[in-house]
Amino acid sequence: MTAERGGPPAQHQPTQPGREHAMSPRPDYAPRFPGSGRLAGEAALITGGDSGIGRATAVSFAREGADVAIVYLEEAQDAAETAAAVEAEGRRCLRLPGDVRDPAFCREAAARTVEAFGRLDVLVNDAAEQHVTEAIEDITPEQLEATFRTNIFGYVYMIQAALAHMRAGGRIVNCGSVTAVRGSPHLVDYSATKGAIMALTRSLAKPLAARGIRINGVAPGPIWTPLIPATFPAEHVQDFGTKTPMGRPGQPNEVASCFLFLACADSSYVTGQFLHPNGGDAIGS
């Protein structure tokens, strides 16, 4: 992790969700502290787990004793690197390529996780897509549907699938965004989905609490992940994160600690809430 102010070098990737192995510099995903067994013997399912925040969360969970299943679209090289990092922590990693927009795949992913590990204790919804537009009139029906299907339909489908297997004591952690609260004029549909994720999380807190399951979320600010060079033009990337009070983008391992807190017993009296690792932006929600 670097504490230096400033953005990354100018760079661009032509397709989403992006490739971590093609980024410069590579994001910092390694856990920064020794594990203490906070997820010992448990199993987690993480969407978008091949790279970025999902990778950092997978490795963090493994260091704390969890076996991890990672869902990814088709980024096989990144997924293999994540699996190797999980296995280096002494835990098992199940790779599940597929599309979270497909409810049948989500059911299969949850079932295969239980088949491999014998249980499903934690679900992390992290998969996302975003597209830059100058005005709302530029958002096509195809873009609108794709963004909502990935970012909110996929969350609902995966929660439904996980709840078929999750027992009392289970935890769900959803990835939101600072844009859910402050908005973004160039990511209007993406911001709308992140607001929906926040409402979804809060709406499910009470009924899931009755089943002994906690659900929370993390709303990151600008984090250096493959989605950034795959979304923005190169000249925008070099300014990424520099307008935060800290003057830099965050690293995935600076966000994974929030997911870990909400996934373990440290947060046993927390549900329906969001954490805000965003470099210092004041958030009143």
C-alpha positions, -999 to 999 in steps of 0.1 A, spaced: 0 0 0 12 35 -8 3 66 11 17 89 -16 -7 115 -31 -14 113 -68 -31 91 -93 -19 61 -113 -2 64 -147 -24 70 -178 -37 37 -192 -68 22 -207 -82 -13 -213 -107 -19 -241 -132 -42 -224 -149 -46 -191 -146 -59 -164 -109 -54 -170 -77 -74 -163 -57 -70 -131 -26 -85 -146 -26 -58 -173 -26 -29 -148 3 -6 -139 10 -5 -110 -7 -37 -99 -33 -31 -72 -23 -41 -37 -45 -69 -25 -23 -87 1 -36 -87 37 -16 -64 59 -19 -82 92 -16 -118 105 -48 -138 106 -65 -147 139 -89 -174 128 -119 -151 126 -134 -172 98 -119 -205 107 -136 -235 92 -161 -214 72 -169 -210 35 -174 -178 15 -188 -171 -19 -175 -139 -35 -187 -125 -69 -162 -105 -88 -136 -125 -68 -110 -128 -95 -96 -93 -91 -98 -59 -74 -118 -57 -42 -131 -92 -47 -96 -106 -49 -84 -87 -18 -114 -99 1 -109 -135 -9 -73 -136 2 -82 -118 35 -109 -143 42 -85 -171 35 -59 -157 59 -87 -158 85 -94 -195 79 -122 -196 53 -124 -216 21 -134 -194 -8 -154 -197 -40 -149 -170 -65 -173 -160 -93 -160 -142 -123 -172 -136 -159 -143 -149 -180 -110 -135 -166 -93 -169 -162 -58 -156 -157 -68 -132 -129 -89 -160 -113 -60 -184 -114 -38 -158 -96 -65 -153 -70 -68 -190 -64 -30 -193 -60 -31 -165 -34 -59 -181 -15 -42 -215 -16 -9 -199 -4 -29 -190 28 -36 -227 33 -72 -227 22 -92 -241 -8 -104 -219 -37 -132 -229 -60 -133 -211 -94 -168 -205 -108 -168 -188 -142 -203 -175 -152 -227 -146 -154 -244 -133 -123 -272 -119 -145 -284 -155 -150 -304 -167 -119 -297 -204 -129 -260 -198 -128 -263 -181 -94 -282 -211 -80 -255 -234 -95 -227 -213 -79 -242 -215 -45 -249 -252 -48 -214 -260 -60 -199 -240 -31 -218 -261 -7 -209 -293 -26 -172 -284 -24 -170 -270 11 -200 -285 29 -214 -252 39 -220 -215 29 -215 -190 57 -207 -157 39 -218 -142 6 -200 -112 -8 -217 -95 -38 -190 -75 -56 -195 -80 -93 -202 -48 -112 -201 -29 -144 -202 8 -152 -202 30 -184 -194 67 -188 -219 89 -205 -220 127 -209 -258 131 -204 -287 109 -194 -300 110 -230 -268 91 -240 -278 60 -219 -291 35 -243 -318 9 -233 -292 -18 -238 -267 -1 -214 -294 6 -188 -305 -30 -188 -270 -44 -187 -259 -22 -158 -290 -30 -137 -288 -67 -145 -252 -70 -133 -253 -46 -104 -287 -52 -88 -304 -82 -105 -272 -102 -99 -272 -92 -62 -308 -103 -58 -303 -135 -77 -272 -144 -57 -288 -136 -23 -318 -158 -33 -294 -186 -42 -273 -183 -11 -303 -182 13 -313 -216 1 -282 -230 18 -273 -204 45 -280 -213 81 -286 -190 111 -254 -172 117 -248 -165 80 -236 -131 67 -241 -112 35 -220 -82 25 -229 -61 -5 -206 -38 -23 -221 -4 -28 -203 29 -38 -199 65 -26 -218 74 -58 -250 60 -41 -249 89 -17 -233 118 -36 -242 108 -72 -221 109 -103 -230 130 -134 -211 107 -157 -221 74 -141 -259 80 -137 -271 44 -142 -243 29 -122 -250 53 -93 -287 44 -95 -278 7 -91 -256 15 -61 -284 34 -45 -307 4 -51 -281 -19 -34 -281 3 -4 -319 2 -2 -319 -36 -8 -295 -41 20 -315 -20 45 -348 -36 34 -335 -71 40 -319 -64 74 -350 -69 95 -365 -100 78 -330 -117 76 -323 -109 113 -354 -129 121 -336 -158 104 -304 -152 123 -286 -138 92 -269 -104 91 -267 -82 59 -245 -52 56 -226 -33 29 -194 -14 20 -196 18 0 -160 24 -13 -148 56 -28 -122 56 -57 -103 23 -55 -76 11 -79 -92 -19 -95 -94 -32 -131 -128 -16 -136 -111 18 -136 -89 15 -167 -116 -5 -184 -141 23 -179 -124 56 -183 -101 71 -209 -64 71 -202 -62 108 -194 -90 105 -168 -73 75 -151 -42 95 -142 -63 118 -121 -83 90 -105 -88 95 -68 -68 127 -66 -98 148 -56 -103 129 -23 -91 146 9 -63 120 10 -53 130 -26 -50 94 -39 -71 64 -48 -75 36 -23 -60 1 -27 -82 -31 -26 -67 -43 7 -78 -10 23 -114 -20 15 -111 -57 22 -107 -51 59 -142 -36 59 -156 -67 42 -138 -88 68 -152 -69 97 -187 -73 84 -182 -110 76 -169 -120 110 -181 -119 146 -164 -86 153 -196 -70 138 -221 -93 156 -243 -64 166 -243 -47 131 -269 -52 104 -284 -30 77 -254 -7 78 -227 6 54 -190 13 59 -174 41 39 -138 36 30 -135 66 6 -104 86 13 -121 112 36 -154 122 18 -179 131 45 -210 108 41 -241 115 62 -259 82 53 
